Structure formats: C-alpha cells, structure tokens
Amino acid sequence: MRNPTPLFPEFHLKTLRRKPRSAQQKLADRLKDLKQKSFSQLGQCFGKFIPNHYLQPAQSGALSRRRLFSKENTFWAFFSQVLDADGGCLEVIRKLQAFAAMRSKPLPSSSTAAYCQARKMLDLATLKTIFLHTVQQLQDQPNPNTDPPHYRRVVVVDGTGVSMPDTAENQQVWPQRNSQKPGCGLPQATISACFSLRTGALLSYEMGNKKSHELPLLRKQWGTFQPGDIFLGDKGFCSFYDVHRFSERGVDSVITLARRIPVTEAESVQVLGEDDLLIHWKKPVRTKASSYSQADWESLPESLLLRQIKVTVSQPGFRVSTFYIITTLLDAEDYPANDLADLYFQRWDVDLFFRDIKTTMGMDILRCKTPAMVRKEILMHLIAYNCIRCLMVEAAEGNDVRVRRISFKGCVQALRQWEPHLNQAKMSCVERNRLIGLLYESIADNIVPERPGRSEPRAVKRRPKPYQLLNKPRHEMQEIKTQE
C-alpha cells in the first residue's frame, strides 16, 4: 500500500491537519496563560481598597508589556511578600511555581532575578498614590453608637527606627551610629508617623537618619492634620512653637510637659478643678539649636493660654507616679480632666501600631540593599498595613464589633491562610465572595480581651545566647570563641 504522507519539509496539505493558528490566537492563549500564573487573585480581597487602574501597564517604558511579571503581578507579588511569614523573594517564586504546578504548566525558573528586576521598575510615585488612596479609604467616620457627641479625630504621633543591610549605598543615606566601628554596625533610619487613634490607620510618615529629630519630621506632615483634629503626642513633642502652629491651623494639642517647671496654683490664671489649672505658657528663649528661624521665633506670641493637668498614677507597674498634661482644650465641662488623662493613656496604642508593622509584618529588619528599594519596601509594608486595617474596619462594621478590639495579628494570620484558597483562577465570583465573607467573620471573631491596669514592662525574659559580640568586620574575625 502506497504511503500518502508527504515527506517534504515545506509541503502542506490542508486536508491532513487543522488550519494553522494565527498570531492573534497564539497571543490570546499566551495572555490567558499569563493571567493564570498571577498573584492578581489576591486583589479580589483588596480590590475595593486598591483600584485596578493604578496597576494598568504603562503606555511605554518599564512594565509596559504583558509579561509574567507585569506591573499588576509584580505589585501583588510584592504585596504578598510583605505579608508572608518568611518575607524572602524566593518565597514569591516558590508560590508562583506551586501555582503553575496546580495547572500542569511548566514551572518557572527558581531564579529571583526577573522578580527583583521587576520590583526595581515599580514607580515610587505610583506606590505613594496607592498609599494615599488607602488613607482615603480609612478616613474617620464617627460612630453614633459608641462615639461621644463632640467626637473629633485624634491623630497620635510617634517615631521609631528600622535597620537594613550594611551596604555602602545604605550607609551613605542612613549612616550607623558613631559608637559603632565600621563594618560592625547597621544603617539605621528614623520614621515619624501619624496614626488615627480610632482606626489605627497610618495617615502619613517621614523618614530621616540618626540626626533627624521627630519634631522636624512632624512639621513635614502638617498637611495631614485637618481643622478640628486633636494632636496627641508624648513629651518629645512638647514645643511652644508647634503648639502655637497647630492652634493656628485649628488643631488642638494634648501633650505631656517636658523641659519646663510646672506652674503652681498661685501662678495660674484660673483654677478649673483639683490639679487642673489655666495657665500662661511663656515663650522660651531661642537658642542656636532651635530648628526654626529667627523670623519664625519673632512671629510667636509672648505667651499661650493653656491648660495644665496633673495626673496621678495609682496603678502599680507604671514607670511614673505623676505627670503633667498640657493641652489647648480649655473647656473643663466638655473635656473633663479625667477624660483627657484617659485619652493620653490611650496614646500607648501608637506603640502597638508600630509593633504590628515592625514585629507582626516584619518591617523591623529590612532586606533591600539600595536606598531606592528600601523606600519602596517601607512603602509597600505601609500599604499592606493600611489594607489590613481596612479589612478590620469592614469586619468590625459588619459584625457590630469595635475595631480597636480586633487583633491585628489574628487578622494577618487569617489572611495568610485564606490567600491560597483565594488564589484560584477557576473559582466563581459567588464562591470567592463567600470565602471573603467567612474571612471577615474569622477576623471579627478574634477579639482582644479587655485588660485594664495590665502591667507590660519593657523587659525581655528570654536570655540571648552567650556569643561574643561582633566588634570587628566579619572578614577580620577568623574565629569567634563562645564565652564559658
């Protein structure tokens, strides 16, 4: 029997096989495959907080083409990375490989080079725009069931520090402390941030180095405050200049007294109650170390009419027994002294907010080796933090729970476990909405109990291992002997 199969390479019989696929059809299949190998399913949970139009490919230049690490995929991969317990780049690649293996697709390479290059192409301005959008989503709205009639937004401010890899680029921008020898320290950055006391939302932040004080960094964030806000800060923000500038903006201040002798009852203008005085706060003498100019100092009034409240701490376990509150809230009927003392006691929450970001989310020790990527890494942590706060607010409103009672760490744990189930391309919208609804119930169910008067000293119980300190560059210490 004669063999009808043609043996010529370029010979084609339309009757022996299907019509060749066009370039458009091949491109459509390729785009469909790339869409399946993506992290954008995580956006189903946060899409209402981060609109998709911010993540569309650019018209030209970096991240303008539809590749495996497109702009959208790279953003959500970076977002997923800061939420992971490990937080490494290889964790993202492993997750992508597992995602492809579930669909019987060829596994992507284990190299992190492509992902790291894609992260560098993310525009810092775009990330800042997304961060500001998350802030808008967390604007304080008074709750008539729990908030007092004269409810006002309270903005609590504090500073913290983070460390990063010891590279020459990082050392140049954020140098280590002078007490540390070269090669033995780590670059240190200072972060001053403004939080909403009610929702825990991070409203704004500024970065500096070891020479940056919190007050100058706060002055760069004056645009965060709106008329009617209450500024809440510790003694590090006790400044005649800043209290006056905030008052000009219609913002009241509640801070603790520092670097001044308390006014006695005989020197006061009026006695409003027990340990509650109306006082004149005189303008200080300007020194060379002042961070404001001579013209700014001359524009200040000679004194400010303020309120001084002495707070006595009766509960054991606190570092101080008495302290003084200075405030521009002069009406003792609308703002009783006990309420202001309780408000300042809530200032401790800002340390918990920083703990959520630095310890729970792992921003305490950064990983990136260049200043540009360090700024993006910090910004991505703050975007993820605000998105989690958005989830907590919606879960609280849907389940009639106070948002401050919901555990942030429990929310992160629930999100980490729900993420693999949400990252399924073939899941229907009804099923995905059902899982997100159950996620909200799980978040609202993890309530932190009320523990009034609980003593939490800043002490470490677990002892460190008795290793010798690295007091020389690592390449010079050939042998490190443990102490007996």
C-alpha positions in Angstrom: 0.0 0.0 0.0 1.4 3.4 -1.0 2.2 5.8 1.9 0.2 9.0 1.3 2.1 11.0 4.0 4.2 13.8 2.4 7.9 13.8 3.3 8.9 17.2 2.1 9.5 19.7 4.9 7.6 22.6 3.5 4.8 20.5 1.9 1.4 21.3 3.3 -2.0 19.6 2.7 -4.9 21.3 4.3 -6.8 18.0 4.4 -4.2 16.3 6.6 -4.2 18.7 9.6 -6.0 21.6 11.2 -5.7 25.1 9.9 -2.6 26.9 11.3 -3.3 29.2 14.3 -3.0 32.9 13.6 -0.6 35.1 15.6 -3.6 36.8 17.3 -4.9 33.4 18.5 -1.5 32.4 19.8 -1.1 35.8 21.6 -4.6 35.3 23.2 -3.6 31.9 24.5 -0.3 33.3 25.9 -2.2 36.1 27.7 -4.6 33.6 29.2 -1.7 31.5 30.4 0.0 34.6 32.0 -3.3 35.6 33.7 -3.5 32.1 35.3 0.1 32.4 36.5 -0.5 35.5 38.5 -1.0 36.9 42.0 -3.8 39.2 41.0 -6.3 37.0 42.6 -5.2 38.5 45.9 -6.6 41.7 44.6 -10.1 40.2 44.8 -9.8 40.7 48.5 -8.3 44.2 48.4 -9.6 45.4 45.1 -12.0 47.8 46.7 -9.1 49.4 48.6 -6.7 49.5 45.6 -8.4 50.2 42.3 -7.1 48.2 39.4 -6.5 51.3 37.2 -3.4 52.1 39.3 -1.8 48.8 38.2 -2.5 49.0 34.5 0.6 48.7 32.2 2.3 51.9 31.3 2.0 53.2 27.8 5.7 52.8 27.2 8.9 52.1 29.0 9.3 49.9 32.1 6.4 47.4 32.9 4.5 48.4 29.7 4.4 44.9 28.3 2.2 42.0 29.4 4.8 39.5 30.8 4.8 37.1 33.7 6.0 39.9 36.0 3.7 42.6 34.7 3.0 45.7 36.7 -0.1 44.2 38.3 1.6 40.8 39.0 4.7 42.5 40.4 2.7 44.7 42.7 0.7 41.8 44.2 3.7 39.6 44.4 5.5 42.4 46.4 2.3 42.8 48.5 2.2 39.0 49.1 5.9 39.0 50.0 5.5 41.5 52.9 2.5 39.5 54.2 4.4 36.2 54.2 6.0 35.0 57.4 9.3 34.4 55.6 9.3 37.6 53.6 12.0 36.5 51.1 12.0 36.9 47.3 12.4 33.1 46.8 9.1 32.6 48.7 7.3 34.5 45.9 9.0 32.3 43.2 8.0 29.1 45.1 4.4 30.3 45.4 4.4 31.0 41.6 5.8 27.6 40.9 3.2 25.9 43.0 0.5 28.0 41.3 1.7 26.8 37.9 2.1 23.2 39.0 -1.6 23.0 40.0 -2.5 23.8 36.4 0.0 21.3 34.9 2.0 24.2 33.4 5.8 24.3 33.0 7.5 25.5 36.2 9.1 29.0 36.0 12.7 29.3 36.8 13.8 29.3 40.5 15.9 32.3 40.0 14.7 35.5 41.7 16.5 37.8 39.2 13.4 38.5 37.0 11.2 39.3 40.0 13.9 41.6 41.6 14.3 43.4 38.3 10.6 43.9 38.0 10.4 45.3 41.6 13.0 47.9 40.7 10.8 49.0 37.8 7.9 49.8 40.1 7.4 53.5 40.2 7.7 55.1 43.6 5.2 57.8 42.7 2.6 55.1 41.9 3.2 53.4 45.2 2.7 56.7 47.0 -0.5 57.3 45.1 -1.8 53.9 46.2 -0.8 54.6 49.8 -2.7 57.9 49.8 -5.7 56.1 48.3 -5.6 53.6 51.2 -5.5 56.6 53.6 -8.6 58.0 52.0 -10.4 54.7 52.5 -9.7 54.9 56.2 -11.0 58.4 56.8 -12.5 58.6 60.3 -16.3 58.5 60.3 -17.9 58.9 63.8 -20.0 56.0 65.1 -23.1 57.4 66.8 -23.4 54.3 68.9 -20.0 54.5 70.5 -18.5 57.9 70.0 -19.4 61.0 72.1 -21.5 63.8 70.5 -18.4 66.1 70.3 -16.3 63.3 68.6 -13.2 64.6 66.9 -10.5 62.8 65.1 -7.4 62.1 67.3 -4.1 61.9 65.4 -1.4 60.3 67.5 2.3 60.8 66.5 5.4 59.0 67.4 8.7 57.8 66.0 10.6 54.6 65.6 13.7 53.1 64.0 14.4 50.4 61.4 17.6 48.7 60.3 18.7 47.5 56.9 21.5 45.6 55.2 25.0 47.0 55.6 25.8 48.3 52.1 27.7 51.3 51.1 24.6 52.9 49.5 22.5 52.5 52.6 25.3 53.7 54.9 25.6 56.9 52.8 21.9 57.8 53.3 21.3 56.3 56.7 24.7 56.0 58.5 25.2 53.9 61.5 25.9 55.2 65.0 29.2 56.9 65.7 29.8 54.5 68.6 29.9 51.5 66.3 33.1 50.6 64.3 33.0 50.4 60.5 31.7 47.0 59.4 30.2 46.2 62.8 27.0 48.3 62.7 23.9 48.6 60.5 22.4 51.5 58.7 19.6 53.0 60.9 16.6 55.0 59.6 14.2 57.0 61.7 10.5 57.1 60.9 8.0 59.6 62.3 4.4 58.6 61.6 0.9 59.9 62.2 -1.9 57.4 63.1 -5.6 57.7 63.6 -6.2 56.6 67.2 -9.7 55.2 66.4 -8.9 53.0 63.4 -5.1 52.6 63.6 -4.7 53.9 60.1 -1.3 55.2 59.2 -2.1 58.7 57.7 1.4 59.9 56.8 5.1 59.3 57.5 8.5 60.9 57.0 12.0 59.2 57.0 15.2 60.5 58.4 18.6 59.4 59.6 20.2 59.3 63.0 20.5 63.1 63.1 16.7 63.6 62.4 14.6 64.5 65.4 10.9 63.7 65.5 9.7 67.3 65.6 11.2 68.4 62.3 9.8 65.2 60.7 6.4 66.0 62.2 6.5 69.5 60.7 6.8 68.0 57.2 3.4 66.2 57.9 1.4 69.3 59.0 -0.7 68.8 55.8 -2.1 65.6 57.4 -4.0 67.5 60.1 -7.4 69.0 59.4 -9.2 71.7 61.3 -10.9 70.1 64.3 -8.3 67.4 64.8 -6.7 66.7 68.2 -2.9 66.1 68.1 -1.8 63.6 70.7 1.9 63.2 71.5 4.4 62.4 74.2 7.0 64.8 75.9 9.2 64.6 72.8 6.7 66.9 71.0 6.4 69.4 73.9 7.2 72.6 71.9 5.9 76.1 72.3 6.4 76.7 68.5 4.5 73.6 67.4 1.6 74.0 69.9 1.1 77.6 68.5 1.3 76.5 64.9 -1.2 73.7 65.4 -3.6 76.2 67.1 -3.4 78.5 64.1 -4.5 75.5 61.9 -7.5 74.8 64.2 -5.9 71.7 65.7 -5.9 71.2 69.5 -2.9 69.6 71.2 -2.7 67.1 74.1 0.9 66.5 75.1 3.0 65.9 78.3 5.1 68.6 79.9 8.8 68.4 79.3 11.8 70.7 79.9 9.7 73.2 81.9 8.8 73.6 85.5 5.1 73.0 86.2 3.1 76.2 87.0 1.9 76.3 90.6 -1.7 77.2 91.6 -0.6 80.6 92.8 0.9 81.4 89.4 -2.1 80.2 87.4 -4.7 82.3 85.7 -7.7 80.2 87.0 -8.3 77.0 89.0 -10.6 74.8 87.0 -10.6 71.9 89.4 -8.3 69.8 91.5 -4.9 69.7 89.8 -6.5 71.4 86.8 -5.2 74.9 86.1 -5.5 77.5 83.4 -2.0 78.9 82.8 0.1 81.3 80.7 2.8 79.5 78.9 5.6 82.0 78.2 7.7 82.0 75.0 11.0 80.3 75.5 14.4 81.9 74.8 15.6 81.0 71.4 18.9 79.1 71.2 21.2 78.3 68.4 20.0 74.7 68.3 16.4 75.8 67.5 15.1 74.2 64.4 13.1 77.3 63.4 14.4 80.7 62.1 14.7 84.0 63.9 11.8 85.4 61.9 9.5 82.4 62.9 10.5 82.9 66.6 9.8 86.7 66.5 6.3 86.0 65.0 5.3 83.9 68.0 3.2 85.5 70.8 4.7 86.2 74.1 2.6 83.6 75.8 -0.1 81.0 75.2 -3.2 80.4 77.3 -3.1 76.7 78.0 -4.4 74.1 80.5 -2.2 72.2 82.8 -3.5 68.9 84.4 -1.6 66.9 86.9 -2.3 63.2 86.6 -1.6 60.8 89.5 -1.0 57.2 88.5 -2.4 55.0 91.3 -2.0 51.6 89.5 1.3 49.8 90.2 3.6 48.8 87.4 3.9 52.1 85.6 7.3 54.0 85.2 6.0 57.2 86.7 3.7 58.1 89.6 2.7 61.6 88.4 3.0 63.6 85.2 1.6 66.8 83.7 -0.6 67.2 80.6 -0.5 70.4 78.6 -3.5 71.0 76.3 -5.3 73.7 74.3 -8.7 72.1 75.2 -9.6 74.8 77.8 -13.3 73.9 78.4 -13.3 71.7 81.6 -17.0 70.8 81.1 -16.7 69.5 77.6 -13.3 67.9 78.2 -13.0 66.9 81.9 -9.5 66.2 83.3 -10.2 62.5 83.8 -11.2 62.1 80.1 -8.0 63.8 78.9 -6.0 61.6 81.3 -7.7 58.6 79.8 -7.1 59.9 76.3 -3.4 60.2 77.0 -3.4 56.7 78.4 -4.6 55.5 75.0 -1.5 57.1 73.4 0.1 53.7 74.3 -1.7 52.3 71.2 0.8 54.0 68.9 3.5 51.7 70.2 1.2 48.8 69.4 0.6 50.1 65.9 4.4 50.2 65.3 4.6 46.7 66.8 2.1 45.5 64.3 4.1 46.9 61.4 7.6 46.1 62.6 7.1 42.8 64.5 4.0 41.2 63.1 4.7 42.3 59.5 8.5 42.1 59.8 9.5 45.7 58.9 11.9 45.9 61.8 14.8 44.5 59.7 14.6 45.4 56.1 16.0 43.3 53.3 16.7 45.7 50.3 20.3 46.8 49.6 19.8 50.1 47.9 18.0 53.3 49.3 15.6 53.3 46.4 14.4 49.8 47.1 14.4 50.4 50.9 11.9 53.3 50.4 9.7 51.0 48.2 9.9 48.2 50.7 8.8 50.5 53.6 6.0 52.0 51.4 4.8 48.5 50.5 4.7 47.5 54.2 2.6 50.6 54.9 0.2 49.9 52.0 -0.3 46.4 53.2 -0.8 47.6 56.8 -3.5 50.1 55.8 -5.2 47.4 53.7 -5.4 45.1 56.6 -6.8 47.9 58.7 -9.4 48.4 56.0 -10.4 44.7 56.4 -10.6 45.1 60.1 -12.8 48.2 59.8 -15.2 46.4 57.4 -15.2 43.3 59.6 -16.0 45.3 62.7 -18.8 47.2 61.0 -20.3 44.1 59.6 -20.3 42.2 62.9 -21.0 45.1 65.3 -17.6 45.0 67.0 -15.3 47.8 67.9 -12.3 47.9 65.6 -9.8 48.5 68.4 -10.9 45.2 70.0 -9.9 43.2 66.9 -6.5 41.5 66.9 -4.2 42.8 64.1 -2.0 39.7 64.3 -5.1 37.4 64.2 -6.2 39.3 61.0 -2.8 38.7 59.4 -2.8 35.0 60.3 -6.3 34.6 58.9 -5.3 36.4 55.7 -2.2 34.2 55.2 -4.3 31.1 55.5 -7.1 32.3 53.2 -4.8 33.6 50.5 -4.0 30.1 48.9 -7.8 29.4 48.6 -8.5 32.9 47.1 -5.7 32.4 44.5 -7.7 30.0 42.3 -8.4 31.2 38.8 -11.3 28.9 38.2 -13.2 29.9 41.3 -16.5 31.6 40.6 -17.3 35.1 41.9 -20.0 33.7 44.2 -17.6 31.3 45.8 -14.9 33.9 46.2 -17.4 36.3 47.8 -18.5 33.5 50.1 -14.9 32.9 51.2 -14.3 36.6 51.7 -17.4 36.8 53.9 -16.2 34.0 56.0 -12.8 35.7 56.2 -14.5 38.8 57.7 -16.3 36.6 60.3 -13.0 35.0 61.2 -11.3 38.4 61.6 -14.1 39.8 63.8 -14.2 36.7 65.9 -10.7 37.2 67.2 -11.3 39.7 69.9 -8.6 41.0 72.3 -10.0 40.9 75.8 -10.2 44.0 77.9 -7.3 44.0 80.5 -7.4 47.3 82.4 -4.4 48.0 84.5 -2.3 45.3 82.9 1.4 45.9 83.5 3.6 45.3 80.5 7.2 46.3 81.5 9.7 46.7 78.7 11.8 43.8 79.7 13.0 40.6 77.9 12.6 37.3 79.8 14.4 35.0 77.3 18.2 35.4 77.6 20.3 35.8 74.5 22.8 33.1 73.6 26.3 33.8 75.1 28.0 34.5 71.8 30.8 37.1 71.5 29.8 40.4 70.0 31.0 41.2 66.5 33.3 44.1 67.3 35.4 43.8 64.1 34.5 43.4 60.5 33.4 39.9 59.8 36.3 39.1 57.5 38.8 40.1 60.2 37.3 37.8 62.9 38.6 34.5 61.8 37.4 32.7 64.9 34.7 33.7 67.3 35.0 31.8 70.6 31.9 31.5 72.8 32.1 32.6 76.4 32.1 29.9 79.0 
